[in-house]
């Protein structure tokens, strides 16, 4: 069993948890994820990106949004409760080096898995610009964490309720238009956001890394549900990624596959709120 050391609600449906897992905390690297089982009797296992880790305390941090039954059950747990199983770290770590000027772009919940990557890029000696975007102010997460490590932080919201009223691609294009442009861009968020970040950087020839963790299911390469097309080849996000060259990813195919069960997911999400009596 893995004890929940701390829990924080970041917005209506986004939660942050620190969970005791000393072996994972000691070994994890930026970009990797873990598999979590929330209940011994109810066996679904879900992949969640490791947002942070404290090897000294022996804890890993996850940030998750309540979408289905498992994440609602997880959100109902409190500090002092436990989860029966954690497996990790999994996935290929982010390639970290001193590129020069790195721009990290986080959209919504994607800001959480972006954080350890931004930390590592800064520690490698890069000049770090971070763009954090969300639909509205309540959905902006980890702004203070990013501000502590970034040389420049740009916050944008769709409705202008916090920071600048814009999509993340607007300041990204401005940065790419500078002389010299950034040396590397890392974008994590909804697939449509990552697609347009890659299209924004493409004309400037700026190396762009995206994380496709949103399509993962079992996280071990066995189910085949996370297959994507990258550079004309089939890849499995959980074992070949989760990070890929954004200019090589077939986002249209990926988003089509993500919509395959949307009706069922919407129905289950509604039922979860009713059955679990959670907002």
N, C-alpha and C positions, 0 to 999 in steps of 0.2 A: 504494500500500500504506500501511496505517496501523499504526504500531508500537504494541504493547501496552507501556505505560510501567510499569505496576504491576498486580499481581494479588493478591487476598486472598480466602481462603475464609471466609465468614461462618458457615456451618453445613454440614451434610452435603451439601446440594444447592443452596446459595445462594452465589454468587460475586460479587465486586466487581472491576471492571477499570477502569483509567484508560487511555484510548486516545488517541494523538496525532491530533488533528483540529482544527487551529487555526482554520479558517474557521467550523466549527460552534461551537466554543467561544466565538468572538467574537460570534456572532449569536444563540445560543440564549436562550430565555426560559423561565421556570417553566411547567411543564405540557406542554412540547413533547417530541417523541420523534425518534428516528432509525431508519433502515433499515440493517441490517447484513447483509453477506454473508460467511460464514465461510471459504469455500473457493472458489477460482476454478473448480475442476472440478465442484464439487457446488453447484448454483446456487440453492438456496433462500435467499430474503431474508426476514428477520424484523424486525418492529418492536419496539424496546426504548425505554422512557422514559429520558430523560437525567436521571440522579439528581443530577448536579453538573457543574460545568465550571470550569476555571481558564484564563481567557483569556491570562494572562501565560505560563503553561507551554504553552498550546496543546493542552490535553487535555480530554476529556469523560469523565465517569464513568458507567458502567452497572452496575446490579445485577440479576442474573438468576438464575432457578431452572432447573436442568436438568430438562427435561420431555420434549423430543423429540430427534431426531438432531442437529439443528443446535446446540442449546444444550449437548448433550454434547460435540460437537466443539469448540465454543467454550471449554468448561470445561477441555478437555485442553491448550489453549494456555497458554504461560507468558510471563512478562515477557520482552521481547525479540523474541517472535514477532510476526507481523503478521496483520491481516485485510485482504482485498483491497479491500473497498468499504464506505464509510459514506455515507449520504445524509441530509441534514437541515440545519437543524432543520425538522421537519414538525409539522402540527397547529396549532390555535389556542392561543395562550398563555393562561395563567390571567389573569383580570381581577383585578388587584391594586389595592387602594385602602385608605385608612384607614377601616375599618369601625368600629373601637372594640375590641371583644373578639372575637378569632377563635379557634375551637377546631379544631385539625387532628387528624383521627383516622386512624391507619394500622393496617391489619390485615395481618400477615405480610409478604410481599414488597412489599405496597402502601406500606410505610413509606418505601421508597427513592424512588419518584416524588413522595411527599408532601414530602420534605425540602426541595427547592428552593422549593416553594410556601410552606412554613413560613418559610424564610429571607426570602423576599420580603415576606410579610405582616408579619413582625417589622420589616424595614427600612422599611416604609411607616408605621411608628409605631403598629401595633396591639399591644394586650396579647395575648400568645400563650399558649394552653394547648394542650399536645400530649398525646394519648392514643395509646399504642403497645400493640398487642395481638398475641398469638400463642398457639399451642396450648400451648407449653411453653418453658422458659428457652432451650434451644439455638436456638429459632427466632426469638427477639427480636433484631432487627437495628437498627443505627444508634442505639442508645439514647444513647451518649455524644454523638453529633452533635446529637441533638435536645435533650439536656440543656443544651448550650452556648447554645442560642438561645431556649429556652422560658422564659417566666416561671413556668410550672407544668408539670411533666411527670408524667403518670400512666401507669404500666406495669401491664398486666393480662395474666394467662395463664389459659387454660382450666383447667389442672390445679393452679394455685396454686404452681407451682415457682419463680416469680419475680414480684416485685411483688404485686399484689392478685389474688386468685382471683375472676375475673369476666369477662364478655364486655364489649367496648368500649361497648356500649349502656348499661351500668349507670352508669358515671361520666358518660357523655354526658347521660343523663336527669337526673342530679343537678345537672349544670351548667346545664341548661335550666330546672330548677326554681328556680334562684336568681333573686333580684330585684336588678338586671335580668338577663334571660337573655343568652346570647351574641348578638352581632350577626351572626355568620356562622359556618357550620360547613363544613369541607372534609373529605370522607371518601374514602379510597382503600384498596381491598382487594378481597377476593373479592366477587362480586356479591351474595351473600346477606347479607354484612356491610353493604354499602352500602345495600341495600334496608332493612334494619332500622334503620340510622342515620337514614335519611330518614323512616321511620315514627316514630322516637323524637322527632325534631325537629318533625314536622308539627303536633302539637297545640299547640305553643308558637309556631308561626309564624316559626321561625328559618330564615333563608335557608340552604339546604344545597346545596353543590356536590359532585358525584361525578365520578370519572374512569372511563370505561368502556373503558380501554385493553386489558382482558383479552380482548375480543372481536375485536380487530383481526387482520387476516391480512396482506394485501400492503401496507397502509399508504398507498396512493396513491389510493383511491377507485375503482379499476378492477374489483375482483373482486366488490364488493357484499356480501362476507361479513360486514361489520361493521354492517349496517343494524340500527337499533333504532327503537323507537317512543317519541317524546318529545312529550308534549302532544298525542297523537293524530296526529302527523305522522311520516313516515319520515325518519330522519336517518342519515348515514354517519359513524361515530365518527372515522375518520381525517381527514376533511376538514371536518366540521361540529363536531368536538369536539377532543380526547377528553372534554372536560368539559361537563356539562349540569346543569340544575336537577334535583336528586334527587327532588323532589316531583312532577316531570313524567315521569320515566322509567318505562316499563313493564318492570319488572324480571322479572316472571314470564315474559313473552315472551322476554326476553333470555336468561334461564337455561334455558328450554326449548331455544332454538337452540344454546346452548353444549353441551347434553347430546347433541346429535344424533350426534356422532361419538365419544362417550365410550368405547365398547367398542373401537373401532379405536385410539384414543389410548392406552388402557391396554395394549393388545397391543404397540404400537410402543414405548412407554416401557419395557416389560419387555425387548423385543428389544434396545433401545439399550444397556441395562445389560450384557447378555450380550455383544453384538457388540463393544462398545467397551471391555469389561472395566473399567468404572468403577463405583464404588460409588454 
